[in-house]
Amino acid sequence: MTSVLAKLDDNAALLSFAEKLEAACVGTVESGKMTKDLALILHGPKLGREHYLNTEEFMDAVASDLKARLNKFKCMCVCCVMASVCLNCFIQLRSL
């Protein structure tokens, strides 16, 4: 929903953040860190506590992934972190 609003408002910074947040959520699950409901689908009756995270643990894992995505560039200026349009990082951004 956030990405839709960002597009409607032509808000590049919000769109960039929403895309990074979505990627962090998907990346966390794809790395095997998930809540019990998703782990149950994957593991079925063999589900054990080692297969899932509680809500707080999952949120921490997503936050860690998001932080890594936001800190991808050495420059931590607002444009680089939020909108990915920093001139200081232009060469790095072009290579993505």
PyMOL commands that set and color helices and strands:
alter all, ss='L'
color gray80, all
select helices_A, chain A and resi 2-8+12-30+36-46+49-51+55-70+78-83+87-94
alter helices_A, ss='H'
color red, helices_A
deselect
rebuild
show_as cartoon
